[in-house]
Amino acid sequence: MTVYHFVGIKGTGMSALAQILHDMNYEVQGSDIEKFVFTEKALEARNIKILPFTKENIKEGLTIIAGNAYPDTHEEIVEAHHLGLPVIRYHRFLGEFIQRYTSVGITGVHGKTSTTGLLSHVIRGAEPTSYLIGDGTGSGVPDSKYFVFEACEYRRHFLSYQPDYAIMTNIDFDHPDYFSSIEDVFSAFQEMALLVKKGIIACGDDEQLQQIQAKVPVVYYGFGDENDFQARNVVKSTDGTSFDVFVRNTFYANFKITSFGDHSVLNALSVIALCHYEDVAVEVIQERLQTFEGVKRRFNEKKMNDQILIDDYAHHPTEINATIDAARQKYPDREVVAVFQPHTFTRTQSFLSEFAESLQRADHVYLCDIFGSARENVGKLSIDHLLERIDNSNRISEEDMSVLKQHEQAVFLFMGAGDIQKYQQAYEKVLNA
């Protein structure tokens, strides 16, 4: 029996896939950088071997699954080719693997991870389900009926998948280091739509998704009257959100979720639509929606003294808006303070005005230095270019986190896709001192 060796096993998708294969009784190991990455906790819990990168790891009998972050010139991949071992890129392996199940690919520029986590939690209340979430969480059940997975649009990797169903949450311009325009992003999603085999669940409130063409039925969800699945009578409170769902203008059921903001209602609607399509009992959907505890790095809260610290992956203006909205719903009487670390120079440059506009919606803003990517040219852009566009904002570094103590009873949103968590950890040390 082959051993699967993951080159870059600490990547979020790679770690999740390694967990799935391990759970399904395959032999799994991998290699990566020696610096701690949060995804390795789940690997260590399963006793999956994690090795430092070296070509000596590559031996006869291995099948190599290569992470997309590592080029063909990587020493382990070169050695695998030299020994004539199979080398399969992550997205291609996953594309073949999902064909054994009723597969649901969740895609969209925003909301993929939260929706994948929510669907996998809800639907496994009805049938055995394996799932791969983009926060590094994976679970494999050998006799699964469903395989729920996050399908990323970056570099058009999701074109390696031919799922039975696709949930499309939205189309927006992002990844300016790869996509040239919103039209370019749309073209990628349009290509993806033509690969789906049974049906597409798409957000009808999204203007771009309204134009998607497919060979299979497209079922729309949203707040607008023209949607097949519509949320009405939305009631927002400090402990969650409730709403009625109408299916083609006929009342279906009332649902409650424990999360906040309009985006959370939309995510839940997409899950309800998919489950309705697959004849999952409404009572199962209702119960599972209320027991979902969220995914990693999406509005994860910690209370310290009289302050609330929230860790969130938001790294695009649309996502910042959603996170601030959620904080305002749950904590309407508290000051909302954004601590934001822009992710990549290309994204910061492309969305400079939009970042300023979205962050301005917080009561106070602290900006960390830009988290750069190894693939990009830094240029002359700095955090000061964003700072000067935002009223009531300041720069902040790990060394001066104590300035946050002045915001008594505030809600702090630590937002970013880089290493923003180190700033939160630094502040926690200040509070514990």
MOURCOR-V456367 format. One record per residue. N is the residue number from 1. RES is the residue in one small letter. NEAR is the number of other C-alpha atoms within 12 Angstrom. Layout:
BEGIN
N_RES_NEAR, N_RES_NEAR
END
This chain:
BEGIN
1_m_11, 2_t_18, 3_v_27, 4_y_39, 5_h_46, 6_f_49, 7_v_47, 8_g_40, 9_i_45, 10_k_43, 11_g_35, 12_t_33, 13_g_40, 14_m_46, 15_s_46, 16_a_41, 17_l_51, 18_a_52, 19_q_44, 20_i_39, 21_l_35, 22_h_31, 23_d_27, 24_m_19, 25_n_21, 26_y_22, 27_e_25, 28_v_37, 29_q_38, 30_g_42, 31_s_40, 32_d_34, 33_i_19, 34_e_16, 35_k_14, 36_f_15, 37_v_24, 38_f_21, 39_t_32, 40_e_36, 41_k_22, 42_a_30, 43_l_37, 44_e_24, 45_a_14, 46_r_24, 47_n_18, 48_i_32, 49_k_29, 50_i_34, 51_l_28, 52_p_24, 53_f_26, 54_t_23, 55_k_23, 56_e_17, 57_n_30, 58_i_36, 59_k_24, 60_e_21, 61_g_19, 62_l_30, 63_t_34, 64_i_41, 65_i_41, 66_a_42, 67_g_37, 68_n_29, 69_a_27, 70_y_27, 71_p_16, 72_d_22, 73_t_15, 74_h_23, 75_e_23, 76_e_37, 77_i_38, 78_v_25, 79_e_26, 80_a_32, 81_h_24, 82_h_18, 83_l_20, 84_g_17, 85_l_24, 86_p_27, 87_v_30, 88_i_27, 89_r_29, 90_y_38, 91_h_32, 92_r_25, 93_f_30, 94_l_40, 95_g_30, 96_e_18, 97_f_28, 98_i_35, 99_q_26, 100_r_19, 101_y_30, 102_t_31, 103_s_42, 104_v_46, 105_g_54, 106_i_51, 107_t_48, 108_g_42, 109_v_39, 110_h_41, 111_g_44, 112_k_42, 113_t_41, 114_s_44, 115_t_50, 116_t_47, 117_g_42, 118_l_44, 119_l_48, 120_s_46, 121_h_39, 122_v_41, 123_i_44, 124_r_31, 125_g_26, 126_a_26, 127_e_26, 128_p_23, 129_t_32, 130_s_42, 131_y_50, 132_l_47, 133_i_45, 134_g_36, 135_d_37, 136_g_35, 137_t_39, 138_g_38, 139_s_36, 140_g_34, 141_v_26, 142_p_21, 143_d_17, 144_s_27, 145_k_25, 146_y_38, 147_f_44, 148_v_53, 149_f_51, 150_e_52, 151_a_47, 152_c_41, 153_e_38, 154_y_27, 155_r_23, 156_r_28, 157_h_27, 158_f_35, 159_l_28, 160_s_29, 161_y_37, 162_q_36, 163_p_39, 164_d_34, 165_y_46, 166_a_50, 167_i_53, 168_m_53, 169_t_45, 170_n_41, 171_i_36, 172_d_33, 173_f_32, 174_d_36, 175_h_32, 176_p_25, 177_d_23, 178_y_21, 179_f_25, 180_s_20, 181_s_18, 182_i_22, 183_e_18, 184_d_24, 185_v_30, 186_f_32, 187_s_26, 188_a_35, 189_f_45, 190_q_31, 191_e_24, 192_m_37, 193_a_40, 194_l_28, 195_l_27, 196_v_36, 197_k_24, 198_k_27, 199_g_32, 200_i_44, 201_i_47, 202_a_44, 203_c_45, 204_g_34, 205_d_29, 206_d_27, 207_e_19, 208_q_28, 209_l_37, 210_q_28, 211_q_22, 212_i_31, 213_q_24, 214_a_26, 215_k_18, 216_v_20, 217_p_22, 218_v_33, 219_v_37, 220_y_42, 221_y_42, 222_g_44, 223_f_31, 224_g_22, 225_d_20, 226_e_20, 227_n_31, 228_d_34, 229_f_42, 230_q_37, 231_a_45, 232_r_31, 233_n_19, 234_v_25, 235_v_22, 236_k_27, 237_s_22, 238_t_20, 239_d_20, 240_g_28, 241_t_32, 242_s_32, 243_f_33, 244_d_29, 245_v_38, 246_f_30, 247_v_28, 248_r_20, 249_n_20, 250_t_16, 251_f_18, 252_y_26, 253_a_27, 254_n_28, 255_f_33, 256_k_34, 257_i_40, 258_t_31, 259_s_40, 260_f_35, 261_g_34, 262_d_34, 263_h_35, 264_s_42, 265_v_43, 266_l_47, 267_n_42, 268_a_52, 269_l_51, 270_s_49, 271_v_52, 272_i_51, 273_a_45, 274_l_45, 275_c_36, 276_h_29, 277_y_24, 278_e_25, 279_d_16, 280_v_24, 281_a_24, 282_v_27, 283_e_23, 284_v_23, 285_i_38, 286_q_34, 287_e_24, 288_r_32, 289_l_39, 290_q_24, 291_t_20, 292_f_29, 293_e_21, 294_g_33, 295_v_31, 296_k_24, 297_r_35, 298_r_37, 299_f_37, 300_n_28, 301_e_27, 302_k_21, 303_k_17, 304_m_23, 305_n_17, 306_d_18, 307_q_27, 308_i_34, 309_l_35, 310_i_40, 311_d_37, 312_d_41, 313_y_39, 314_a_39, 315_h_42, 316_h_41, 317_p_35, 318_t_28, 319_e_36, 320_i_40, 321_n_30, 322_a_35, 323_t_47, 324_i_43, 325_d_28, 326_a_37, 327_a_43, 328_r_29, 329_q_27, 330_k_28, 331_y_29, 332_p_20, 333_d_14, 334_r_23, 335_e_28, 336_v_37, 337_v_41, 338_a_48, 339_v_46, 340_f_53, 341_q_46, 342_p_45, 343_h_39, 344_t_35, 345_f_32, 346_t_31, 347_r_34, 348_t_39, 349_q_31, 350_s_26, 351_f_27, 352_l_29, 353_s_21, 354_e_25, 355_f_38, 356_a_36, 357_e_22, 358_s_32, 359_l_45, 360_q_31, 361_r_28, 362_a_35, 363_d_27, 364_h_31, 365_v_39, 366_y_41, 367_l_42, 368_c_37, 369_d_31, 370_i_34, 371_f_28, 372_g_27, 373_s_21, 374_a_14, 375_r_13, 376_e_17, 377_n_14, 378_v_19, 379_g_12, 380_k_13, 381_l_23, 382_s_26, 383_i_34, 384_d_24, 385_h_23, 386_l_36, 387_l_33, 388_e_20, 389_r_22, 390_i_29, 391_d_20, 392_n_20, 393_s_27, 394_n_27, 395_r_30, 396_i_29, 397_s_25, 398_e_27, 399_e_18, 400_d_19, 401_m_27, 402_s_22, 403_v_21, 404_l_38, 405_k_25, 406_q_16, 407_h_25, 408_e_18, 409_q_22, 410_a_30, 411_v_41, 412_f_45, 413_l_50, 414_f_47, 415_m_44, 416_g_41, 417_a_29, 418_g_28, 419_d_32, 420_i_36, 421_q_29, 422_k_23, 423_y_35, 424_q_39, 425_q_23, 426_a_24, 427_y_30, 428_e_26, 429_k_18, 430_v_20, 431_l_22, 432_n_12, 433_a_8
END
